[in-house]
Amino acid sequence: MGRAFFINRSFLLLWLGQAFSSFGEFLVGSVVTVWLVSDLLNRDPGLPVALGLVAAASTLPRIFIAPLAGAWIDSARPVRVMLAADGVRILAAAMFMAVDSWAGLKPWESVFSVSLLLLINATAAQFFNPARACIMQVAIPDGRRVEASAKAMFSLTGVAILSAALGPLLFGWGGIMSAMALAILGLAGSGLCVVLTAGLPGRVESEASSESYWRSLVSGIRLAWTHRTIRLMMIGTALYGISLGINNPVLPLFGMQTLQLEPADYGVLMAMFPLGGLSATLLSPWLSKRLRAEALTCGALFALGLSNLAYALSRGDYVPLLTMYLSGLCFATYVVAQGPVLQRHVPAGFMGRQTQWQDCRDHRRRYRYWPRCGEAFYRGRRFCLHLRPPAAGAGCRSGRAGAQCPGGERLSFQ
């Protein structure tokens, strides 16, 4: 008999839940950036500061809350944690819609309001993602983990493409409220899928550690540093986070102000990175049969560096889109291979902590470069405006080196 495409019922429901949850999260992220750049703070000299603020709101929980949440989740009930996280995000989005619609907020009050929303969403995600990782570790047979990771990435990149293109279009059609309402529906769909798995993953809960919270936290740190493979994975993720931290805040400024892209065109540019990731989900299972997951992880990360270099040197209107696509292809291959490596080497009962430590180190590195990057790009853009058009265009195209699509952050969801 042939193997089931979705492996088992638990994986199918978690796969759908991940797709719905990610759609809601990505849609909010994509529309907030467009809202700030093209409408709320258009031509406001404080725009780079606002972009840095919303970026910080999305990232600080990953730095300070993630490692603490992971230790607690390893001894908690994952299904209940996931339901609570979805519920908190739905409530936060509904409250933002009510306040922004009826309170008559000024532009910078709206910035702080949406930053608070992103802060709450990111905090909830630090509990949702490792809880799902704990369930995945025991719900998927060892021999099908790369395949399962590829299928999870397929849904992830699919909704990333959809939300990256749909967010700006929804904003142009009905404003930010239409996107927020659709995001709430996505999160509600995620919660429904999680509810349907409630009777299945009892064996996950039986793996809970009997250690105290602080001892559990210390043992997770000790494992991450003493295990050679896990330590090397953490170092590689942290180094990649430096590059991503430079790239993320630059893209919206470069695309929508220097290139003067309309929201719909900006959505097309954003969609190239996850489109490459979607292709990688088809390629990764084939590669995994010929390469060990550890070798595939290292090779994909090295190829990602080369594709970013090619992107920096590209010219014209189409070559940058192609190199952006290749960057997404390499990044998704890296993520697909990384998950099975962790599942293979991390003992049961430690997955929540190790998942969050990997994410924490990545975001700690990238956050260090956001404030100075936004200021430097803003000054560089003003300088380009004083050049003659051909020279300014050449300078801006070469500046795409720092305009990497933030798929790294959006696709770092385990």
Secondary structure, DSSP 4 states (H G I P E B T S, - for coil): -PPPTT-SHHHHHHHHHHHHHHHHHHHHHHHHHHHIIIIITTT-TTHHHHHHHHHHHHHHHHHHTHHHHHHHHTTS-HHHHHHHHHHHHHHHHHHHHHHHHHS---HHHHHHHHHHHHHHHHHHHHHHHHHHHHHHHHHS-GGGHHHHHHHHHHHHHHHHHHHHHHHHHHHHHHHHHHHHHHHHHHHHHHHHHHHHTTTSTHHHHTT---S-HHHHHHHHHHHHHHSHHHHHHHHHHHHHHHHHHHHTTHHHHIIIIIS---HHHHHHHHHHHHHHHHHHHHHHHHHHTTS-HHHHHHHHHHHHHHHHHHHHH--TTTHHHHHHHHHHHHHHHHHHHHHHHHHHHSPTT-HHHHHHHHHHHHHHHHHTTHHHHHHHHHHHHHHHTTS-HHHHHHHHHHGGGG---THHHHT---
